[in-house]
Amino acid sequence: MNNTAEPRSFAEVARYLLDLWRREGTLQFLRIALALGRERSVAGEMWKYGVVIGLLSFAFVAFMLLTEGGAAFNTSSDGINWGMAISVYVFFALTSSGLTFIAALSMVFGFREYYAVAKRCVWLAIVTLGAGFSVLALELGHPFRMLWAMPAGLQYLSPMFWMGVFYLIDLVLLVIKFDRLWHDDWDSPLSQVLSIASFVAVVLASGMLGLVFGSMFMRPMWYGSFTAVYFIFTAALSGAAAIVLTTYMAYGFRRESMPEPLRSMASGKALAKVFATLTGITLFSVVTRMWTGLWSNLDGLEGFHALARSPTFHVEVWAGLALPFVLMIVPAWQRQPRWQITASVLVLLGMFIDRYQFLVTGQVVPMFKGAWASGLADYVPSLTEWMMAVLGFAIVFAFYGLGEKLFNLAGDPRHQVRESAELKAA
């Protein structure tokens, strides 16, 4: 992906950009910066369109929030309190967790074939978590109050408090870990401790995010310890799908353009088996949860009947889970690029629908139903909420493209040996 030597510090990057600006002038510098180089590249296109779409969507969201405030959302205090913005945050936060899980396969559990995607996983985990935090900050309205409200209030009995703490720890550890990988430190004691600590933090963070919902006994569709386990498993599936799709994207969806370790991994069975296993577990979890909800006559579970009638739910189950599961277990299909890409796209679509359906259907049954309300609450995301989702994806594409161009995301502990051998041969 990179035509020049990878920089080793942000100071080196800053010096290079300053020299380029002085040499080319402001206008030409901006053109080069927007394209991430003089020549057209996949990373440059992701960066360019991500920045443009991100700025436009942010401008729209900021205008609506400044002029209409909370009224720009179709949520309400007597119905759906958490809308699409929260589901987008959950989607990105759990995808980040899943990417960390995939990276841990090599850096914690020693499955060396996954080294080929470890560095890319860590970078994407940082980017997706940042996108999730950005969307959440816009939804909160006054996000900077957390800087003093959380330590001053110290609601240590609240899962939401610990979710924030663990995800902050997770982000800090990911940044430090990526800095170590950036400097080719894969196996030192410090790097190993960081890998283990990051894995533990992300398990706690994603599990605590599940407990934010699972602790709400007034919302029977969310309540229970199963929610935390479900979030962890589906996070791993989202991460597996994300790394398959983004790896192919980085090389123009052409496997032959990949470095040999990536190409070997993509054409092997290891990734397909993990992908199929996680898809099967998630499919089983979704079906059994629905079965239990439809079978039970507990007050508050009426939302499951509405979920069963929802076309998007069937898209999630059949197109987003069942079809990818079949594609990844059939030996003739599981190693073909087009079916791997198709499965990853369908799974990410299914998981996006799942986060939205989980959040909204858990709130459609009014609390104390019958005392003041009847039927189910209605909710349709506003244009502002949709644009916040667009903004989140634009952030991911832009900074993923930047990472592909700035860092050698295909690097692994073995690339140093290969480079040395190539230099000797030359």
Stockholm file with secondary structure:
# STOCKHOLM 1.0

chainA/1-426         MNNTAEPRSFAEVARYLLDLWRREGTLQFLRIALALGRERSVAGEMWKYGVVIGLLSFAFVAFMLLTEGGAAFNTSSDGINWGMAISVYVFFALTSSGLTFIAALSMVFGFREYYAVAKRCVWLAIVTLGAGFSVLALELGHPFRMLWAMPAGLQYLSPMFWMGVFYLIDLVLLVIKFDRLWHDDWDSPLSQVLSIASFVAVVLASGMLGLVFGSMFMRPMWYGSFTAVYFIFTAALSGAAAIVLTTYMAYGFRRESMPEPLRSMASGKALAKVFATLTGITLFSVVTRMWTGLWSNLDGLEGFHALARSPTFHVEVWAGLALPFVLMIVPAWQRQPRWQITASVLVLLGMFIDRYQFLVTGQVVPMFKGAWASGLADYVPSLTEWMMAVLGFAIVFAFYGLGEKLFNLAGDPRHQVRESAELKAA
#=GR chainA/1-426 SS CCSSCCCSSHHHHHHHHHHHHHHHCHHHHHHHHHHTSSSCCHHHHHHHHHHHHHHHHHHHHHHHHHHHGGGGSCCCTTSCSSCHHHHHHHHHHHHHHHHHHHHHHHHTTCCGGGHHHHHHHHHHHHHHHHHHHHHHHHHHSCGGGHHHHHHHHCCTTCHHHHHHHHHHHHHHHHHHHHHHHHTTCCSSHHHHHHHHHHHHHHHHHHHHHHHHHHTCTTSTTTCSTHHHHHHHHHHHHHHHHHHHHHHHHHTTTCGGGSCHHHHHHHHSSHHHHHHHHHHHHHHHHHHHHHHHHHHCCCTTCTHHHHHHTCHHHHIIIIIIIIHHHHHHHSHHHHTCHHHHHHHHHHHHHHHHHHHHHHHHHTTSSCTTTTTSCCSCCCCCCCHHHHHHHHHHHHHHHHHHHHHHHHSCTTCCTTHHHHHHHHHHHC
#=GC SS_cons         CCSSCCCSSHHHHHHHHHHHHHHHCHHHHHHHHHHTSSSCCHHHHHHHHHHHHHHHHHHHHHHHHHHHGGGGSCCCTTSCSSCHHHHHHHHHHHHHHHHHHHHHHHHTTCCGGGHHHHHHHHHHHHHHHHHHHHHHHHHHSCGGGHHHHHHHHCCTTCHHHHHHHHHHHHHHHHHHHHHHHHTTCCSSHHHHHHHHHHHHHHHHHHHHHHHHHHTCTTSTTTCSTHHHHHHHHHHHHHHHHHHHHHHHHHTTTCGGGSCHHHHHHHHSSHHHHHHHHHHHHHHHHHHHHHHHHHHCCCTTCTHHHHHHTCHHHHIIIIIIIIHHHHHHHSHHHHTCHHHHHHHHHHHHHHHHHHHHHHHHHTTSSCTTTTTSCCSCCCCCCCHHHHHHHHHHHHHHHHHHHHHHHHSCTTCCTTHHHHHHHHHHHC
//
